[in-house]
Amino acid sequence: MPAAKGHLAATLCTPAGKSASTVMVLMSGSNYNGTYWDFAYQPQTYNFREAMNKAGYATLVADRLGNGASTHPAALTLTANDTAQALHGIVQGLRRGLAGAAPFAKVVSVGHSLTSGTSVMEASSYHDVDGVVLTGYSHALNIPETLGVVSTYHRAVDDPVFAGHGLDAGYLTTRPGARMHDFFDPGDADPAVVAQDEKTKEIFSLSEYPDGLMSTLPGMSGLISAPVLIVDGGRDRLSCGTGYSACSSAATLKAEEAPYFAPAARLRTFVLPGSGHSVNLARNTGAYHTAVLDWLDSTVGH
């Protein structure tokens, strides 16, 4: 798919033997690519894309610019706004009929971490989606913990996963072995999942963060006019505030977030108990799948 600084790699999947009028656009956070949504290990448990397709929803998994199989521009030219603009193009394309596919009547954006921020940016600017799912996101961003995660980054050219790929030296990734502490809670992580996650980890540019983090400040999210679901792990060190206080329950998270959204958002929240930042890869991620589908069925529809 064409974008301002290159092309986005994307895969459209539709329910087997069914037609779908609703499509979910799945974009991953800064340390992930499309495999986050389409996880190969024990897909019956961890594959979000597959779960949505089985429930009758189409999905489009897209890699951000500088990510996965998409174009890799000079790292420091990348911004979160680039992703938000690309998402807007995807939404419009899906409504018209993308790459020969039939047009979709309803489009739902689904983000994780950084791309939850870009989903807020897109939905608040263009009002062209029928629903927004924000995961690994809140206005209670824990800045010290976020800086702690940033301290685990290093140049991707120095990482064994990416050595020899000819990358721009501005691209970063997590240091080997850091992801368990950064994105998982040890009590809710399968070591085999963490090992697979290390193999499929992704690169990004810190230049994507400044405007992306603006979405966690008061104001922007209040402009969203579509229904919103926020999902966080109960042990998300980044998104749950000091001592995980914002994520003690779905009710607590809703009370924390409701002031930042307009009534049109019809805000709903879900907390996945025990999960770290990467809710797709928690042992009990099936409960999160169920919560998303319940929200979709009751709010957006097939």
C-alpha distance (Angstrom), angle and dihedral (degrees) to the residues before:
residue distance angle dihedral
M1 . . .
P2 3.83 . .
A3 3.81 119.0 .
A4 3.81 134.9 173.4
K5 3.82 94.3 -91.5
G6 3.78 101.7 27.5
H7 3.78 136.8 -52.8
L8 3.79 134.1 -39.4
A9 3.78 121.3 -135.9
A10 3.81 110.4 -136.1
T11 3.80 137.9 167.6
L12 3.80 122.6 -154.1
C13 3.81 116.4 -154.9
T14 3.80 125.1 -176.5
P15 3.81 130.2 -166.0
A16 3.79 113.3 -85.5
G17 3.78 111.6 -101.6
K18 3.80 93.8 -5.3
S19 3.76 138.4 93.6
A20 3.78 117.1 -128.9
S21 3.78 127.8 -158.8
T22 3.82 94.0 -173.0
V23 3.80 124.1 67.0
M24 3.80 127.8 -171.6
V25 3.82 118.0 -146.3
L26 3.82 107.3 -146.5
M27 3.81 117.6 -163.0
S28 3.81 123.0 169.5
G29 3.78 132.9 -134.4
S30 3.78 127.1 -100.0
N31 3.80 97.2 -79.9
Y32 3.80 96.3 45.5
N33 3.79 142.9 60.1
G34 3.79 131.3 -159.3
T35 3.81 92.1 -61.3
Y36 3.81 87.7 76.6
W37 3.80 88.7 71.4
D38 3.81 96.1 31.9
F39 3.81 99.3 43.4
A40 3.79 113.9 -179.2
Y41 3.82 99.9 -156.5
Q42 3.83 112.6 87.3
P43 3.82 92.2 -18.6
Q44 3.81 91.2 -174.3
T45 3.82 85.8 70.4
Y46 3.81 108.2 24.8
N47 3.79 106.9 28.5
F48 3.82 107.5 101.9
R49 3.80 94.0 177.8
E50 3.79 92.1 54.2
A51 3.81 92.5 47.8
M52 3.80 91.4 53.3
N53 3.81 93.0 47.3
K54 3.81 91.5 49.6
A55 3.80 88.6 53.0
G56 3.81 91.8 55.0
Y57 3.80 103.0 -96.1
A58 3.80 125.3 122.6
T59 3.80 118.1 -132.3
L60 3.78 135.7 -156.9
V61 3.82 112.5 -161.7
A62 3.82 109.2 -161.8
D63 3.82 131.4 -177.3
R64 3.81 116.9 -139.5
L65 3.80 120.8 -120.3
G66 3.80 108.5 -78.7
N67 3.79 88.9 24.6
G68 3.79 137.3 99.8
A69 3.79 113.3 -33.3
S70 3.82 94.2 -16.1
T71 3.82 124.5 105.0
H72 3.82 115.3 -71.3
P73 3.83 108.5 -143.3
A74 3.81 121.6 -176.7
A75 3.80 101.5 -56.9
L76 3.78 99.3 -126.0
T77 3.82 92.2 52.7
L78 3.81 91.1 66.7
T79 3.80 122.2 101.9
A80 3.79 136.2 173.6
N81 3.78 87.3 -114.4
D82 3.82 88.3 63.8
T83 3.81 88.0 60.0
A84 3.80 92.8 44.7
Q85 3.81 90.9 52.3
A86 3.80 91.0 46.9
L87 3.81 89.8 50.3
H88 3.80 89.7 52.4
G89 3.81 89.4 52.9
I90 3.79 90.2 50.2
V91 3.80 92.6 50.6
Q92 3.79 91.8 50.5
G93 3.80 91.5 45.4
L94 3.80 92.9 51.8
R95 3.79 90.8 51.5
R96 3.81 90.9 51.9
G97 3.78 95.9 41.4
L98 3.79 117.9 -87.0
A99 3.82 123.4 -132.7
G100 3.77 92.9 -17.3
A101 3.80 96.0 -45.5
A102 3.79 120.7 130.8
P103 3.82 115.1 -95.6
F104 3.80 116.5 -94.9
A105 3.78 120.4 -131.4
K106 3.81 94.4 -152.2
V107 3.81 131.4 33.9
V108 3.80 125.3 -168.5
S109 3.80 122.0 -169.7
V110 3.80 116.5 -143.5
G111 3.79 119.3 -170.0
H112 3.76 138.6 177.1
S113 3.80 124.0 -150.5
L114 3.83 105.9 -48.2
T115 3.81 92.8 19.3
S116 3.78 90.9 50.4
G117 3.78 82.9 62.7
T118 3.79 92.2 49.0
S119 3.82 89.7 47.2
V120 3.81 88.1 56.2
M121 3.80 89.3 48.8
E122 3.81 92.8 50.8
A123 3.80 97.7 42.4
S124 3.81 94.1 46.3
S125 3.82 91.9 49.3
Y126 3.81 103.8 40.9
H127 3.82 108.3 21.2
D128 3.80 89.9 -150.8
V129 3.83 102.5 125.6
D130 3.80 127.5 86.0
G131 3.79 95.2 -144.3
V132 3.79 142.0 0.4
V133 3.80 127.3 -144.5
L134 3.80 114.3 -165.0
T135 3.81 116.8 -169.6
G136 3.79 126.7 -179.9
Y137 3.80 87.3 15.5
S138 3.79 139.1 116.5
H139 3.78 142.3 136.8
A140 3.82 87.7 -114.4
L141 3.81 91.9 76.9
N142 3.80 109.6 170.4
I143 3.81 102.0 -132.6
P144 3.85 98.2 -169.8
E145 3.80 91.4 50.2
T146 3.81 90.9 45.2
L147 3.79 90.1 53.1
G148 3.80 88.0 48.3
V149 3.80 90.2 57.3
V150 3.80 91.5 45.7
S151 3.81 88.1 55.0
T152 3.82 88.9 63.7
Y153 3.82 92.3 61.6
H154 3.79 123.6 102.5
R155 3.78 137.0 169.2
A156 3.78 111.9 -64.9
V157 3.81 90.4 -138.5
D158 3.82 87.1 65.4
D159 3.81 94.2 51.2
P160 3.83 120.8 95.0
V161 3.82 91.4 -134.4
F162 3.82 91.8 59.7
A163 3.81 104.3 25.9
G164 3.79 111.8 129.7
H165 3.80 95.2 18.4
G166 3.80 92.6 113.7
L167 3.79 93.9 -122.7
D168 3.77 127.1 171.4
A169 3.83 106.3 -98.7
G170 3.82 89.5 -125.0
Y171 3.79 92.6 73.1
L172 3.81 115.3 98.4
T173 3.78 137.0 -163.8
T174 3.79 137.7 176.6
R175 3.79 118.2 -79.1
P176 3.81 115.1 -105.9
G177 3.80 110.5 -80.7
A178 3.82 96.0 12.7
R179 3.79 98.5 103.6
M180 3.82 97.0 77.9
H181 3.79 90.5 61.9
D182 3.82 95.6 36.2
F183 3.80 102.4 47.6
F184 3.82 109.5 11.1
D185 3.76 138.1 56.4
P186 3.82 108.3 -130.3
G187 3.80 91.1 -135.6
D188 3.79 92.1 57.9
A189 3.80 104.0 37.6
D190 3.80 130.9 95.9
P191 3.83 107.5 -139.3
A192 3.81 89.2 -139.0
V193 3.82 89.8 56.2
V194 3.80 91.2 49.8
A195 3.82 90.1 49.4
Q196 3.81 91.2 50.8
D197 3.79 89.5 46.2
E198 3.81 90.0 55.0
K199 3.80 90.7 52.2
T200 3.81 93.2 50.8
K201 3.82 98.7 38.5
E202 3.77 118.1 136.4
I203 3.78 143.8 -137.8
F204 3.81 129.0 -119.5
S205 3.80 142.0 162.9
L206 3.79 126.0 -107.9
S207 3.80 86.6 -136.8
E208 3.83 86.4 76.2
Y209 3.80 91.5 64.8
P210 3.85 107.8 65.7
D211 3.80 98.7 62.5
G212 3.81 91.6 30.9
L213 3.80 91.4 58.5
M214 3.80 90.1 53.1
S215 3.80 86.3 77.7
T216 3.82 89.6 68.9
L217 3.82 92.2 59.0
P218 3.82 122.0 89.2
G219 3.78 116.3 -85.4
M220 3.78 112.5 35.7
S221 3.80 99.6 71.6
G222 3.80 90.5 49.8
L223 3.81 88.6 70.7
I224 3.82 94.1 62.2
S225 3.81 110.4 113.4
A226 3.83 99.0 -175.7
P227 3.83 128.0 81.0
V228 3.81 113.3 -81.8
L229 3.80 132.3 -153.7
I230 3.82 118.6 -169.6
V231 3.81 118.5 -162.3
D232 3.79 124.5 -173.6
G233 3.77 134.9 166.9
G234 3.78 114.4 -113.4
R235 3.82 89.0 -125.9
D236 3.80 98.9 41.8
R237 3.79 104.0 142.4
L238 3.81 91.8 -163.9
S239 3.80 105.6 44.5
C240 3.80 106.5 29.9
G241 3.79 103.1 71.2
T242 3.79 126.3 -127.8
G243 3.79 111.9 -15.2
Y244 3.83 91.2 -2.0
S245 3.82 86.6 -76.3
A246 3.81 95.7 148.9
C247 3.81 92.6 55.7
S248 3.79 104.0 48.3
S249 3.82 88.3 114.5
A250 3.79 141.7 -13.9
A251 3.81 88.5 -99.8
T252 3.81 91.7 53.1
L253 3.79 91.4 48.9
K254 3.80 91.4 48.7
A255 3.80 91.9 50.2
E256 3.81 88.9 50.6
E257 3.80 95.0 47.9
A258 3.80 104.6 33.8
P259 3.84 95.2 83.4
Y260 3.82 89.5 61.2
F261 3.81 96.6 56.3
A262 3.79 134.2 66.1
P263 3.82 121.2 -122.2
A264 3.82 88.6 -105.4
A265 3.82 88.8 69.6
R266 3.81 90.7 65.2
L267 3.78 84.9 -154.3
R268 3.77 118.8 -139.9
T269 3.80 125.1 180.0
F270 3.79 137.0 -163.2
V271 3.80 130.4 -171.7
L272 3.81 118.9 -158.7
P273 3.81 103.9 -146.1
G274 3.79 115.7 -122.5
S275 3.80 95.3 1.4
G276 3.77 124.4 133.0
H277 3.80 125.3 -144.2
S278 3.81 96.3 -63.2
V279 3.80 100.0 66.7
N280 3.82 92.7 173.9
L281 3.80 89.8 66.2
A282 3.81 102.0 44.3
R283 3.80 117.5 115.7
N284 3.81 90.6 -117.0
T285 3.80 96.0 44.4
G286 3.81 89.9 127.3
A287 3.81 89.1 77.6
Y288 3.81 88.3 57.3
H289 3.82 91.0 50.2
T290 3.81 88.5 53.0
A291 3.81 92.0 49.3
V292 3.81 92.6 50.5
L293 3.80 92.3 48.2
D294 3.80 92.1 47.8
W295 3.81 89.3 52.4
L296 3.82 92.2 46.3
D297 3.80 94.2 47.6
S298 3.80 93.7 47.7
T299 3.79 99.8 37.6
V300 3.81 111.4 25.7
G301 3.79 107.2 14.2
H302 3.77 132.8 -159.1
